Structures are given as structure tokens and as C-alpha cells.
Amino acid sequence: MLLFVMRGNWCSMDDGSLRVDHRLRTHGGGSSSSSSRGIIMCLHNGMVPMALSLVQELRTLGNTDAIHMYHCGADEMTPLSRTTILAVDPSVQFIDVCTDMVGSGKLREDQVPSFRSYWLKPLALIHTSLDHVMLMDTDVMVFHDPALLWDVQGYKDTGTLFFRDREILIQMFLTDIIEFPDHSKNHLAAILDMEGRREKLLSNLPTHVSAQRRRSKALVRAHDADNLWNDICLFNRGSEPIREQDAAAMRRKINSAVDIAIELEAAKKESKIITTTPAMGL
């Protein structure tokens, strides 16, 4: 999981023009976007269930920030994926950053495959027209409206706020064991028994804070003088039981992601039936 907050005047490239050029083309050089802020997610079709469950959770918690979903190439975000996401939140914006940057001459066609990976994240940060960016992985678990992070003094002072990525065993992923580089198994729809996976995940929810947190400086030491870490994590440093509202948020995340994956798989099968069935009378 990754959560990364950044103020948008940070970027400097050799030609000094990429981000400014994009902002001018997007906003016409006006000042209306000077205070814009939003959440960026980088994804492809296989990550839609996780991404959409995160969108649902953010809106449920009261977050109203813009959500921009970045992908690399039209095939990474099919019409079905877009329709499914927009049915839940019509305000979500999709950005095919690779196609846009190739079209503007900022990226070569042969460089595109290199950004169909984790490297899409820095590309999205360079490309975005937002002034304040919260870069979120689709598997982030949120227990509070993350908009409170915009007001953290450390972010106001430095323009950046970093969270360490979780280190977990691979079989603890939502989709169970993933055999890289077989990316066909890297999403919920690849699971034959999705209801069985849902049941397994819900039955294995943690009830207490991991013992590993005691060995992590990030979790046992305050990050700033205001001691804001407790509020962000939503449990007190040194406590053991996970709060019921946090466990409920985990259950919602799991149920939402599995439900969306099932709906997407059903829609794909229905689409295949429609396109492969010959018209009557021909």
C-alpha cells in the first residue's frame, strides 16, 4: 500500500516545460485551478474492483476531493471498466497519460511499455494538473477521511508527506498467492471461487494490532510535535485490539471488492454471449 501527499510546485525537468505545458493545455492558463487538490490512483482493468471499493470507502467517509485515475494506453481501461466506475462515482476522471504524452511529443512510443508498471506513478505526478496531490495505491485501507492530511503542519511546511509501504507476505494479498510474472492472476476476477475467497478473507480478519508494529520506528515514535500519528492511524500507540469501526471498514473493503469483481465478470460473460450469438434470421 502507498499513500503519498505532495504539493504541486515541486517538479523540475531538463526542459522545464512538461508540467507547465500540460497545465496550460488543460486549464488554458487560467487561475481557477490554483488551489485544486485531488487523489490520484494508477491502475489497469485488473485493479478496478480494488480501486472502486476504495472510491466507495472514500465517499462513505465524506471525502469530496477530485479523483483522477491514471492508466497507460486505451487497452488498460476498457469501456466496461469506465462504465462500472462511473456508475458509482460520475465525477471520477480518467487520464491515459501515455497516449497524451506520446501525442504531445514528451514520450516516445517505444518508451510506453516501461511505464505500464510502478513507474506510472511518477509519470502521473509529472503530468497532473492538480496543485495538491494525494497519490494512493488501490489497496490502501482508509479508516478516516484522508482530507485531514492536507492540514497536517508538516505538509503545510514542506509540501510533502510520506507513509511507509506495508511489508506483508505475498499470500496475504486480496487475491491470495500471485505467481509473477503471470499477471492474469493479479486480480479478483482470476479467482475461480470468489465467494470462497471472500469467506476466507472475512474469517481471517485480524483482531489485534500486529506485533510487528513494536519493531517499527514509524509506529512507535511520534512523527511531529502535535502527535498527529494517533489520529491518522485511528488507534492509540501501544494499544492491542483493533477498533470495531476499523474492522468494519476492512469488511466493507473486502465485500465491495469481491462484489464488484463478480459483477464485472458477469458483465464480461454477458458481453461475450451477445457478440458471439448470431443474429436471428441470417
VEXBAVEX-346322 format. One record per residue: residue in one letter; x, y, z of N, C-alpha, C in turn. Coordinates in steps of 0.02 Angstrom, whole numbers, padded with zeros to 5 digits, always signed. Each point is the difference from the previous one (the first is absolute). Example, Ala and Ser with C-alpha at 12.3 -4.5 7.8 and 13.67 -1.06 7.14 Angstrom:
BEGIN
a+00660-00284+00390-00045+00059+00000+00045+00060+00000
s-00018+00053-00036+00042+00059+00003-00039+00055+00037
//
This chain:
BEGIN
m+00042-00059+00000-00042+00059+00000+00044+00062+00000
l-00025+00052-00032+00039+00061-00003-00046+00060+00008
l+00020+00045+00043-00034+00064+00006+00053+00054+00000
f-00008+00048-00044+00053+00049-00012-00034+00066-00016
v+00014+00052+00038-00032+00064-00009+00053+00051-00020
m-00016+00040-00051+00051+00046-00027-00031+00064-00027
r+00034+00055+00013-00022+00064-00028+00028+00006-00071
g-00039+00030-00045+00015-00005-00071+00051+00047-00030
n+00038+00038+00039+00049+00044-00030+00070-00030+00003
w+00003-00065+00006+00063-00035+00013+00038-00018-00063
c-00033-00007-00056+00029-00035-00058+00050+00044-00038
s+00057-00030-00016+00050+00034-00042+00030-00050-00048
m-00006+00013-00065+00028-00044-00050+00052+00038-00041
d+00037-00037-00040+00053+00032-00039-00024+00057-00043
d-00059-00011-00033-00024+00053-00044-00045+00049+00038
g-00016-00017+00063-00038+00045+00042-00069+00016-00024
s-00026-00039-00049-00063+00020-00030-00056-00051+00003
l+00016-00063+00017-00050-00053-00007-00063+00014+00041
r+00009+00014+00065-00059+00008+00042-00036+00065-00014
v+00038+00052-00012-00031+00065-00017-00039-00006-00065
d+00028-00035-00049-00033-00008-00065-00066-00037+00009
h+00001-00053+00041-00062-00038+00011-00052+00043+00036
r+00021+00039+00049-00048+00042+00036-00032+00052-00046
l+00040+00028-00045-00028+00049-00046-00050-00031-00048
r+00015-00061-00024-00046-00034-00045-00063-00022+00036
t+00006-00017+00065-00057-00025+00037-00045+00056+00025
h+00031+00055+00023-00039+00054+00032+00003+00066-00037
g+00033+00001-00056+00003+00062-00039+00040+00054+00033
g+00040-00018+00049+00044+00049+00032-00036+00043+00051
g-00064-00015+00015-00037+00040+00048+00020-00015+00071
s-00028+00038+00047+00018-00008+00070-00051-00040+00039
s-00052-00026-00033-00053-00035+00036+00024-00063+00034
s+00055-00030-00024+00024-00062+00028+00056+00010+00051
s+00013+00062+00019+00058+00015+00042-00004-00034+00068
s-00060-00014+00024-00007-00032+00065-00027-00071-00007
s+00004-00029-00060-00029-00066-00011+00039-00054+00037
r-00035-00049+00024+00031-00057+00032-00040-00062-00017
g+00032-00057+00006-00035-00061-00017+00041-00062+00014
i-00033-00057-00011+00030-00066+00011+00016-00031-00067
i+00059-00027-00007+00020-00035-00061+00008-00074+00015
m-00030-00042-00042+00009-00073+00003+00026-00022-00068
c+00050-00044-00001+00026-00029-00062-00023-00072-00003
l-00032-00019-00055-00029-00066-00003-00009-00025-00071
h-00022-00063-00006-00020-00029-00063-00064-00041+00013
n-00026-00033-00050-00064-00035+00006-00003-00049+00058
g+00054-00036+00011+00001-00050+00053-00004+00029+00070
m+00012+00065+00007-00001+00032+00066-00065+00037+00013
v-00047-00002-00046-00062+00037+00007-00039-00018+00063
p-00009-00064+00018-00036-00016+00061+00030+00033+00062
m+00066-00003+00007+00033+00032+00057-00007+00075-00002
a+00010+00029-00059-00004+00073-00007-00070+00026+00015
l-00050-00034-00026-00069+00023+00010-00022-00009+00072
s+00023-00053+00032-00017-00009+00071+00032+00056+00041
l+00059+00023-00020+00032+00056+00035-00038+00064-00012
v-00024+00011-00061-00041+00059-00015-00062+00000+00043
q-00033-00057+00005-00061-00005+00041+00015+00017+00073
e+00056-00026+00025+00018+00013+00070+00016+00073+00011
l+00036+00031-00046+00017+00071+00006-00063+00043+00003
r-00047-00013-00044-00061+00039-00002-00043-00014+00062
t+00000-00062+00023-00038-00017+00061+00027+00038+00060
l+00065+00010+00002+00032+00036+00055-00006+00076-00008
g-00031+00022-00054-00013+00072-00009+00051+00036-00042
n+00047-00035-00031+00050+00033-00041-00031+00027-00064
t+00015+00062-00016-00028+00032-00060+00054+00022-00050
d+00062-00020+00012+00055+00019-00045-00010-00032-00069
a+00027+00034-00051-00001-00028-00067+00039-00065-00001
i-00022-00048-00041+00035-00064-00008+00018-00008-00073
h+00065-00004-00014+00026-00009-00067+00030-00070-00006
m-00023-00040-00047+00026-00067-00010+00044-00001-00062
y+00064-00014+00011+00049-00001-00054+00012-00071-00025
h+00006-00006-00066+00018-00064-00031+00045+00014-00059
c+00029-00053-00028+00049+00007-00055-00024-00039-00061
g-00035+00035-00044-00027-00032-00060-00074-00015+00006
a-00036+00004-00056-00073-00009+00002-00019-00070+00022
d+00042-00050-00015-00017-00069+00017+00004-00013+00075
e+00031+00045+00038+00005-00009+00072-00064+00022+00037
m-00045+00034-00035-00063+00021+00031-00056-00007-00051
t-00033-00058+00001-00051-00015-00050-00064+00040+00013
p-00044+00004-00049-00064+00034+00011-00039-00030+00058
l+00003-00066+00008-00035-00032+00056+00027+00024+00067
s+00066+00005+00005+00031+00024+00062-00021+00072+00015
r+00001+00042-00051-00021+00070+00009-00073+00005+00021
t-00043-00037-00035-00071+00002+00015-00014-00023+00071
t+00034-00053+00022-00010-00026+00067+00020+00051+00053
i+00056+00034-00011+00024+00051+00048-00046+00060+00001
l-00019+00025-00059-00041+00060-00004-00070-00011+00026
a-00024-00063-00001-00066-00015+00028-00001+00012+00075
v+00058-00006+00032+00005+00011+00072+00017+00073+00015
d+00046+00029-00039+00021+00069+00011+00011+00034-00068
p-00050+00036-00024+00005+00033-00066+00054+00054-00004
s+00026+00021+00057+00049+00054+00000+00072-00024-00012
v+00011-00066+00001+00067-00026-00011+00025+00018-00071
q+00062+00022-00004+00030+00016-00065+00053-00052-00019
f+00001-00019-00064+00049-00049-00025+00051+00036-00043
i+00063-00016+00011+00054+00032-00039+00045-00054-00029
d+00000-00005-00066+00046-00044-00036+00065+00039-00010
v+00043-00002+00050+00058+00044+00000+00050-00018-00055
c+00007-00064-00015+00049-00020-00051-00020+00025-00069
t-00064-00009-00017-00024+00024-00065+00006+00075-00005
d-00016+00035+00055+00003+00073+00000+00072+00025-00009
m+00047-00032+00035+00069+00023-00003+00034-00020-00065
v-00020-00056-00030+00026-00017-00066-00026+00050-00051
g-00064+00018+00005-00030+00048-00046+00031+00069+00005
s+00023+00018+00060+00030+00067+00009+00075-00001-00012
g+00027-00058-00018+00072-00005-00014+00044-00004+00061
k-00030-00011+00059+00039-00004+00062+00022-00071+00016
l-00027-00049-00036+00016-00070+00012+00003-00035-00067
r+00050-00044-00010+00004-00038-00062-00043-00063+00005
e-00024-00023-00056-00043-00060-00001+00036-00060+00030
d+00064-00007-00013+00037-00058+00025+00012+00003+00075
q-00013+00058+00031+00009+00008+00072-00063-00019+00039
v-00056-00004-00034-00064-00012+00033-00001-00063+00043
p+00023-00058-00025-00002-00061+00042+00035+00007+00067
s+00050+00042+00003+00038+00008+00063-00042+00033+00054
f-00054+00034-00019-00042+00034+00049-00063-00038+00017
r-00007-00061-00027-00057-00042+00020+00020-00040+00061
s+00016+00036+00052+00026-00031+00061-00003+00053+00055
y+00041-00011+00052+00002+00048+00055+00025+00069-00024
w+00035+00001-00057+00026+00063-00026-00055+00046-00026
l-00061-00025-00004-00055+00044-00020-00013+00053+00053
k+00018-00014+00062-00013+00047+00055+00039+00065-00008
p+00066-00002-00009+00036+00064-00010-00022+00034-00064
l-00018-00038-00052-00024+00030-00062-00065+00038+00013
a-00044-00029+00041-00063+00033+00016+00012+00064+00040
l+00049-00001+00045+00016+00059+00040+00027+00056-00044
i+00039-00018-00050+00026+00051-00046-00056+00028-00043
h-00046-00042-00020-00051+00018-00049-00059+00039+00031
t-00016-00014+00063-00062+00025+00028-00006+00076+00000
s-00061+00024-00006-00013+00072+00003-00020+00022+00070
l-00003-00048+00047-00018+00017+00069+00058+00035+00035
d-00016+00046+00044+00051+00035+00039+00020-00040+00062
h-00048-00035+00029+00012-00041+00060-00021-00071-00015
v+00046-00047+00006-00012-00068-00023+00006-00049+00058
m-00049-00045+00006+00004-00057+00046+00003-00063-00044
l+00059-00030-00003+00010-00060-00041-00016-00061+00042
m-00050-00038-00022-00025-00056+00040+00001-00064-00040
d+00029-00054+00029-00007-00066-00030-00072-00023+00009
t-00023-00044-00045-00070-00022+00004-00013-00045+00059
d+00052-00028+00031-00011-00045+00057+00006+00036+00067
v+00003+00066-00001+00002+00039+00062-00063-00011+00041
m+00008-00009+00065-00057-00005+00046-00007+00067+00035
v-00057+00032-00007-00012+00065+00033-00052-00009+00054
f+00014+00029+00059-00046-00004+00056-00026+00069+00020
h+00020+00051-00038-00019+00069+00014+00008+00037-00065
d-00039+00052-00009+00007+00041-00061+00072+00026-00004
p+00038-00021-00051+00071+00021-00004+00009+00074-00014
a-00054+00037-00011+00006+00072-00012+00032+00035+00059
l-00001-00030+00059+00032+00031+00058+00075+00008-00010
l+00028-00041-00046+00072+00004-00012+00021+00066-00032
w-00046+00032-00036+00017+00064-00031+00017+00053+00054
d-00026-00010+00060+00009+00050+00053+00055-00018+00050
v+00034-00056-00011+00057-00018+00043+00055+00053-00007
q+00025+00024+00055+00049+00055-00002+00062-00018-00040
g+00022-00063+00006+00059-00021-00038-00010+00007-00074
y-00061-00015-00024-00014+00008-00071-00002+00073-00020
k-00030+00042+00043-00002+00072-00013+00070+00030-00004
d+00045-00026+00042+00067+00028+00003+00044-00023-00058
t-00006-00063-00019+00047-00029-00048-00031-00017-00067
g-00066-00006-00003-00032-00018-00063+00002-00074-00015
t+00023-00041+00047+00001-00073-00009-00018-00036+00064
l-00028-00060-00009-00017-00042+00057+00005-00072-00025
f+00041-00040+00033+00013-00068-00023-00024-00052+00051
f-00025-00056-00025-00018-00056+00043+00038-00062-00026
r+00028-00037+00046+00038-00060-00020-00048-00053-00026
d+00019-00032-00055-00039-00054-00028+00000-00060+00047
r-00057-00035+00003-00003-00060+00042+00042-00056-00030
e+00031-00040+00043+00036-00059-00021-00037-00061+00026
i-00032-00037-00047-00040-00058+00020+00017-00059-00043
l-00017-00060+00024+00011-00061-00038-00043+00000-00062
i+00026-00026-00055-00036+00003-00063-00067-00036+00003
q-00006-00055+00040-00063-00036+00003-00053+00038+00040
m+00018+00058+00027-00049+00040+00037-00033+00051-00045
f+00018+00003-00065-00034+00045-00045-00073-00019-00006
l-00041+00047-00021-00072-00013-00008-00012-00057-00048
t+00042-00008-00050-00009-00052-00050+00039-00063+00016
d+00024-00006+00063+00037-00059+00021+00068-00003-00035
i+00028-00059-00009+00067-00007-00028+00001+00022-00073
i+00047+00044-00017+00006+00024-00068+00066-00026-00029
e-00003-00034-00056+00060-00029-00030+00025+00048-00054
f+00045+00045+00019+00028+00046-00049+00045-00038-00047
p+00005+00018-00065-00031+00060-00029-00067-00013-00033
d-00037-00051+00025-00066-00015-00029-00051+00050+00026
h-00006+00057-00033-00043+00054+00024-00074-00017-00008
s-00016-00055-00037-00070-00020-00006-00029-00021+00067
k+00044-00016+00048-00023-00020+00066+00003+00058+00049
n+00011+00060-00025+00012+00058+00042-00063+00040+00013
h-00059-00031-00006-00061+00036+00015-00055-00049+00021
l-00051+00025+00033-00051-00043+00030-00036-00043-00051
a-00012+00026-00060-00038-00038-00050+00036-00064-00020
a+00065-00007+00015+00037-00060-00018-00012-00056+00050
i-00033+00014+00055-00014-00052+00050-00062-00038-00020
l+00005-00067-00002-00057-00041-00021-00056+00003+00051
d+00017-00001+00064-00051+00001+00052+00006+00065+00039
m-00030+00053-00026+00006+00065+00032-00037+00003+00067
e-00057-00035+00004-00037-00001+00064+00041-00037+00053
g+00035-00052-00020+00043-00035+00047+00056+00044+00024
r+00028+00041-00046+00053+00046+00019-00027+00053+00047
r-00061+00024-00013-00031+00050+00045-00005-00029+00071
e-00026-00061+00004-00010-00032+00065+00066-00008+00037
k+00052-00020-00037+00065-00009+00031+00028+00065+00026
l-00006+00053-00040+00026+00065+00021-00037+00027+00062
l-00066-00006-00001-00039+00026+00056+00013-00040+00064
s+00013-00064-00007+00012-00042+00059+00069+00010+00029
n+00046+00028-00042+00069+00010+00023+00016+00072+00017
l-00051+00042+00009+00014+00069+00018+00037+00004+00067
p+00051+00042+00004+00036+00007+00064-00044+00031+00053
t+00010-00019+00061-00037+00028+00056+00043+00045+00043
h+00066-00005-00009+00046+00040+00040+00054+00030-00046
v+00029+00053+00024+00054+00033-00037+00059-00048-00005
s+00031-00004-00058+00055-00046-00012+00057+00013+00049
a+00031-00054+00023+00057+00006+00045+00059+00034-00034
q+00001-00003-00067+00055+00031-00037+00004+00075+00011
r-00056+00031+00018+00000+00072+00008+00047+00022+00055
r+00014-00044+00049+00045+00017+00054+00072+00008-00025
r+00015-00031-00057+00068+00004-00027+00007+00054-00053
s-00052+00039-00009+00001+00051-00052+00004+00069+00031
k+00053+00037-00015+00007+00068+00026-00058+00044-00022
a-00025-00014-00061-00054+00042-00026-00063-00008+00041
l-00007-00057+00035-00061-00012+00038+00009+00012+00075
v+00060+00003+00025+00010+00008+00072+00027+00069+00018
r+00015+00041-00050+00024+00067+00014-00044+00052-00032
a-00011+00055+00035-00042+00053-00028+00034+00031-00061
h-00041+00022-00048+00027+00030-00061+00009+00075+00007
d-00035+00031+00045+00006+00072+00007-00021+00021+00070
a+00012+00063+00014-00014+00025+00068-00073-00003+00018
d-00044+00003-00051-00072-00002+00013-00026-00070+00012
n+00044-00051-00008-00019-00069+00014-00061-00021-00041
l+00001+00017-00065-00058-00014-00043-00004-00072-00022
w+00053-00039+00012-00001-00069-00025-00059-00040+00028
n-00017+00010+00063-00056-00037+00030-00064+00012-00039
d-00013+00062-00018-00062+00017-00035-00002-00031-00069
i+00058-00001-00033+00002-00026-00068-00009-00076+00000
c+00031-00034+00049-00004-00073+00002-00065-00024+00033
l-00031+00042+00038-00064-00015+00032+00004-00052+00055
f+00059-00014+00025+00005-00037+00062+00061+00025+00038
n-00004-00002+00066+00053+00030+00040+00063-00043-00001
r+00057+00034-00001+00064-00034+00000+00005-00042+00064
g+00015-00065-00008+00006-00044+00057-00062-00040+00014
s-00056+00016-00033-00062-00038+00012+00004-00066-00039
e-00044-00047+00016+00001-00064-00033-00061-00014-00044
p-00062+00005+00026-00057-00019-00043-00011+00049-00057
i-00018-00025-00057-00020+00042-00056-00071+00025+00014
r-00012+00064-00010-00067+00027+00014-00051-00032-00046
e-00061-00007+00026-00054-00032-00039-00015+00039-00063
q+00001+00067+00003-00014+00039-00061+00054-00011-00053
d+00062-00013+00021+00053-00014-00048-00008-00069-00030
a-00019-00048+00041-00014-00068-00026-00059+00003-00048
a-00050+00041+00015-00057+00008-00045+00022+00029-00067
a+00047+00047+00002+00026+00029-00062+00035-00053-00042
m+00037-00045+00032+00034-00054-00036-00052-00047-00032
r-00053-00015+00037-00052-00043-00028-00034+00032-00060
r-00012+00066+00005-00030+00035-00057+00045-00003-00061
k+00065+00011+00011+00048-00002-00055+00000-00068-00035
i+00001-00053+00040+00001-00067-00029-00065-00014-00037
n-00057+00014+00032-00065-00014-00031-00009+00041-00064
s+00019+00063+00002-00009+00043-00059+00043-00025-00058
a+00063-00017+00014+00045-00022-00053-00024-00065-00031
v-00022-00047+00041-00023-00065-00026-00065+00010-00039
d-00046+00040+00027-00063+00013-00036+00012+00030-00069
i+00045+00049-00003+00015+00034-00063+00032-00049-00049
a+00046-00042+00025+00032-00050-00043-00050-00049-00029
i-00048-00021+00041-00052-00046-00024-00043+00033-00053
e-00019+00063+00012-00041+00037-00049+00038+00010-00066
l+00064+00017+00004+00040+00009-00060+00006-00064-00040
e+00012-00055+00035+00007-00065-00034-00065-00020-00034
a-00057+00013+00034-00065-00016-00030-00012+00043-00062
a+00019+00065+00004-00010+00045-00057+00044-00021-00059
k+00061-00022+00014+00044-00023-00054-00029-00062-00035
k-00026-00047+00040-00029-00060-00029-00061+00017-00042
e-00042+00046+00025-00059+00020-00037+00019+00034-00065
s+00052+00041+00002+00023+00034-00060+00025-00050-00052
k+00035-00052+00022+00025-00051-00045-00057-00038-00033
i-00053-00014+00039-00058-00036-00026-00034+00041-00054
i-00008+00065+00013-00033+00045-00047+00040+00005-00065
t+00066+00006+00005+00041+00009-00059+00011-00064-00040
t-00009-00058+00032+00013-00063-00034-00063-00035-00024
t-00060+00024+00023-00063-00031-00021-00021+00029-00067
p-00011-00043-00052-00020+00026-00066-00070+00029+00002
a-00011+00052-00039-00066+00032-00003-00050-00047-00031
m-00061+00000+00027-00053-00043-00025-00019+00020-00071
g-00014-00051-00042-00024+00014-00067+00055+00008-00052
l+00064-00003+00022+00055+00008-00047+00025-00068-00024
//
